[in-house]
Amino acid sequence: MGKTLRVAGTIGESIVDGPGLRYVIFTQGCPHACPGCHNPETHDFAGGTEIDSDVLAADILKNPLLSGVTFSGGEPFCQAEALCAVADALGGKKRLMAYTGYTFEQLLTLPDPFVLRLLSQLDLLVDGRFVEAERNISLRFRGSENQRVLDVPASLAAGTAVWDETYR
């Protein structure tokens, strides 16, 4: 038995939530409540349903065509421990990315030790709150100009946010 995760839902195959064919986990609960949020139904921490991380991982691994998994929300880093369990169960077989309303710099200061552990398992991170005044639908994998698509391994190595130049 893995860790329990509260989710708003999942999508088994997506081409809009990151590069390649991806499985998307929409976590339930978000402290940011950004005006104009694309997923406002995910804000309530008591909403959604519970699922075991091992069940999610098994569902993901059933599809050999998937290139990656996207942790979206809600706010994935509010459930970092359970998402680490999903990542662990995948055993490096899929590329991982996450969306967060926190900036990379803010994530590094959060007291939950699983936040850094989850970051260390990601390839890409879209960081920053959605800002309605900076909305731009032409951006790849992000909704507003202030958000960044970061190369997480390079960012962690440098100790500062490093753009993935593919998405700048």
C-alpha positions as a Markdown table, in Angstrom:
| # | Residue | x | y | z |
|---|---|---|---|---|
| 1 | Met | 0.0 | 0.0 | 0.0 |
| 2 | Gly | 1.4 | 3.4 | -1.0 |
| 3 | Lys | 0.5 | 6.9 | 0.1 |
| 4 | Thr | -3.0 | 8.3 | -0.2 |
| 5 | Leu | -3.4 | 11.2 | -2.6 |
| 6 | Arg | -6.5 | 13.5 | -2.9 |
| 7 | Val | -7.2 | 14.1 | -6.6 |
| 8 | Ala | -9.7 | 16.1 | -8.6 |
| 9 | Gly | -9.1 | 13.6 | -11.5 |
| 10 | Thr | -6.7 | 12.2 | -14.0 |
| 11 | Ile | -6.3 | 12.2 | -17.8 |
| 12 | Gly | -4.9 | 9.0 | -19.2 |
| 13 | Glu | -3.5 | 10.6 | -22.4 |
| 14 | Ser | -2.8 | 14.3 | -22.9 |
| 15 | Ile | -0.7 | 16.2 | -25.4 |
| 16 | Val | -1.4 | 19.7 | -23.9 |
| 17 | Asp | -0.1 | 19.3 | -20.4 |
| 18 | Gly | 3.6 | 18.9 | -21.2 |
| 19 | Pro | 5.8 | 17.5 | -24.0 |
| 20 | Gly | 4.8 | 14.2 | -25.6 |
| 21 | Leu | 2.0 | 11.9 | -24.6 |
| 22 | Arg | 1.4 | 12.3 | -20.9 |
| 23 | Tyr | -0.7 | 11.0 | -18.0 |
| 24 | Val | -2.0 | 13.9 | -15.9 |
| 25 | Ile | -2.8 | 13.9 | -12.2 |
| 26 | Phe | -4.9 | 16.8 | -11.1 |
| 27 | Thr | -4.3 | 17.1 | -7.3 |
| 28 | Gln | -7.1 | 18.5 | -5.1 |
| 29 | Gly | -6.5 | 21.5 | -2.9 |
| 30 | Cys | -4.8 | 24.8 | -3.7 |
| 31 | Pro | -3.9 | 27.7 | -1.3 |
| 32 | His | -3.3 | 30.2 | -4.2 |
| 33 | Ala | -6.8 | 30.6 | -5.7 |
| 34 | Cys | -5.5 | 32.6 | -8.6 |
| 35 | Pro | -8.2 | 34.8 | -10.2 |
| 36 | Gly | -9.0 | 33.3 | -13.6 |
| 37 | Cys | -7.6 | 29.9 | -12.7 |
| 38 | His | -8.2 | 27.2 | -15.3 |
| 39 | Asn | -9.1 | 24.6 | -12.6 |
| 40 | Pro | -11.0 | 26.4 | -9.9 |
| 41 | Glu | -12.8 | 23.2 | -8.9 |
| 42 | Thr | -9.5 | 21.9 | -7.6 |
| 43 | His | -9.1 | 24.6 | -4.9 |
| 44 | Asp | -11.1 | 23.0 | -2.1 |
| 45 | Phe | -8.9 | 20.8 | 0.0 |
| 46 | Ala | -11.9 | 18.7 | 1.1 |
| 47 | Gly | -13.0 | 18.1 | -2.5 |
| 48 | Gly | -12.1 | 15.4 | -5.0 |
| 49 | Thr | -11.5 | 11.7 | -4.2 |
| 50 | Glu | -8.7 | 9.7 | -2.5 |
| 51 | Ile | -6.6 | 7.2 | -4.4 |
| 52 | Asp | -3.5 | 5.2 | -3.5 |
| 53 | Ser | -0.2 | 6.2 | -5.1 |
| 54 | Asp | 0.5 | 2.6 | -6.1 |
| 55 | Val | -2.9 | 2.4 | -7.9 |
| 56 | Leu | -2.0 | 5.5 | -9.9 |
| 57 | Ala | 1.4 | 4.3 | -10.7 |
| 58 | Ala | 0.1 | 0.9 | -11.9 |
| 59 | Asp | -2.4 | 2.7 | -14.1 |
| 60 | Ile | 0.3 | 4.9 | -15.6 |
| 61 | Leu | 2.6 | 1.9 | -16.3 |
| 62 | Lys | -0.1 | 0.1 | -18.2 |
| 63 | Asn | 0.3 | 2.4 | -21.2 |
| 64 | Pro | 3.8 | 1.9 | -22.8 |
| 65 | Leu | 3.1 | 4.8 | -25.2 |
| 66 | Leu | 3.2 | 7.4 | -22.4 |
| 67 | Ser | 6.4 | 9.5 | -22.4 |
| 68 | Gly | 5.7 | 11.3 | -19.1 |
| 69 | Val | 3.5 | 12.2 | -16.2 |
| 70 | Thr | 2.4 | 15.7 | -15.3 |
| 71 | Phe | 1.5 | 16.7 | -11.7 |
| 72 | Ser | -1.1 | 19.5 | -12.0 |
| 73 | Gly | -3.7 | 20.8 | -9.7 |
| 74 | Gly | -4.7 | 22.2 | -7.4 |
| 75 | Glu | -1.3 | 22.6 | -6.0 |
| 76 | Pro | 0.9 | 19.5 | -6.3 |
| 77 | Phe | 3.4 | 20.6 | -3.7 |
| 78 | Cys | 0.7 | 20.5 | -1.0 |
| 79 | Gln | 0.8 | 16.7 | -1.5 |
| 80 | Ala | 4.5 | 16.3 | -2.1 |
| 81 | Glu | 4.9 | 13.2 | 0.0 |
| 82 | Ala | 2.2 | 11.3 | -1.9 |
| 83 | Leu | 3.5 | 12.4 | -5.3 |
| 84 | Cys | 7.0 | 11.3 | -4.3 |
| 85 | Ala | 5.5 | 7.9 | -3.7 |
| 86 | Val | 4.0 | 7.9 | -7.2 |
| 87 | Ala | 7.3 | 9.0 | -8.7 |
| 88 | Asp | 9.1 | 6.3 | -6.7 |
| 89 | Ala | 6.7 | 3.6 | -7.9 |
| 90 | Leu | 7.3 | 4.7 | -11.5 |
| 91 | Gly | 11.0 | 3.9 | -11.0 |
| 92 | Gly | 12.3 | 6.5 | -13.5 |
| 93 | Lys | 10.4 | 5.0 | -16.4 |
| 94 | Lys | 8.6 | 8.2 | -17.2 |
| 95 | Arg | 9.7 | 11.9 | -17.5 |
| 96 | Leu | 8.0 | 13.9 | -14.7 |
| 97 | Met | 6.9 | 17.5 | -14.7 |
| 98 | Ala | 4.7 | 19.7 | -12.4 |
| 99 | Tyr | 2.8 | 22.9 | -12.4 |
| 100 | Thr | 2.9 | 25.0 | -9.3 |
| 101 | Gly | 1.7 | 28.4 | -8.1 |
| 102 | Tyr | 4.8 | 28.7 | -6.1 |
| 103 | Thr | 8.0 | 30.0 | -7.7 |
| 104 | Phe | 11.1 | 27.8 | -7.7 |
| 105 | Glu | 12.6 | 30.1 | -5.1 |
| 106 | Gln | 9.6 | 29.8 | -2.8 |
| 107 | Leu | 9.6 | 26.0 | -3.1 |
| 108 | Leu | 13.2 | 25.9 | -1.9 |
| 109 | Thr | 12.1 | 27.7 | 1.3 |
| 110 | Leu | 9.1 | 25.5 | 2.2 |
| 111 | Pro | 9.6 | 23.4 | 5.4 |
| 112 | Asp | 8.2 | 20.2 | 4.1 |
| 113 | Pro | 11.2 | 17.9 | 3.2 |
| 114 | Phe | 9.2 | 16.1 | 0.6 |
| 115 | Val | 9.0 | 19.3 | -1.5 |
| 116 | Leu | 12.7 | 19.2 | -2.3 |
| 117 | Arg | 12.6 | 15.5 | -2.8 |
| 118 | Leu | 9.7 | 15.9 | -5.3 |
| 119 | Leu | 11.6 | 18.6 | -7.1 |
| 120 | Ser | 14.6 | 16.4 | -7.4 |
| 121 | Gln | 12.5 | 13.8 | -9.3 |
| 122 | Leu | 11.2 | 16.3 | -11.8 |
| 123 | Asp | 12.5 | 17.1 | -15.3 |
| 124 | Leu | 10.4 | 20.2 | -15.9 |
| 125 | Leu | 8.6 | 22.7 | -13.6 |
| 126 | Val | 6.1 | 25.4 | -14.7 |
| 127 | Asp | 6.3 | 27.8 | -11.8 |
| 128 | Gly | 4.4 | 30.9 | -10.6 |
| 129 | Arg | 0.8 | 31.9 | -10.1 |
| 130 | Phe | -1.5 | 32.4 | -13.0 |
| 131 | Val | -1.8 | 36.1 | -13.5 |
| 132 | Glu | -4.9 | 37.0 | -15.5 |
| 133 | Ala | -3.6 | 40.3 | -16.7 |
| 134 | Glu | -0.6 | 38.5 | -18.2 |
| 135 | Arg | -2.7 | 35.7 | -19.8 |
| 136 | Asn | -1.2 | 34.6 | -23.2 |
| 137 | Ile | -2.7 | 31.5 | -24.9 |
| 138 | Ser | 0.2 | 31.3 | -27.4 |
| 139 | Leu | 2.7 | 30.2 | -24.7 |
| 140 | Arg | 3.6 | 26.6 | -24.6 |
| 141 | Phe | 2.5 | 24.8 | -21.5 |
| 142 | Arg | 1.9 | 27.9 | -19.4 |
| 143 | Gly | -1.0 | 30.4 | -19.2 |
| 144 | Ser | 0.6 | 33.7 | -18.3 |
| 145 | Glu | 3.8 | 35.6 | -19.1 |
| 146 | Asn | 5.1 | 35.5 | -15.6 |
| 147 | Gln | 5.3 | 31.8 | -15.4 |
| 148 | Arg | 8.5 | 29.9 | -16.3 |
| 149 | Val | 9.2 | 26.5 | -17.7 |
| 150 | Leu | 12.3 | 25.4 | -15.8 |
| 151 | Asp | 14.9 | 22.7 | -16.3 |
| 152 | Val | 14.7 | 21.3 | -12.7 |
| 153 | Pro | 18.0 | 19.3 | -12.6 |
| 154 | Ala | 19.9 | 22.4 | -13.9 |
| 155 | Ser | 18.0 | 24.7 | -11.5 |
| 156 | Leu | 18.8 | 22.5 | -8.5 |
| 157 | Ala | 22.5 | 22.2 | -9.6 |
| 158 | Ala | 22.8 | 26.0 | -10.0 |
| 159 | Gly | 20.7 | 26.8 | -6.9 |
| 160 | Thr | 18.7 | 29.2 | -9.0 |
| 161 | Ala | 15.9 | 29.0 | -11.6 |
| 162 | Val | 17.2 | 27.9 | -15.0 |
| 163 | Trp | 14.8 | 28.2 | -18.0 |
| 164 | Asp | 14.4 | 25.2 | -20.3 |
| 165 | Glu | 15.3 | 27.1 | -23.4 |
| 166 | Thr | 13.0 | 25.0 | -25.5 |
| 167 | Tyr | 10.0 | 26.8 | -24.0 |
| 168 | Arg | 11.3 | 30.3 | -23.5 |
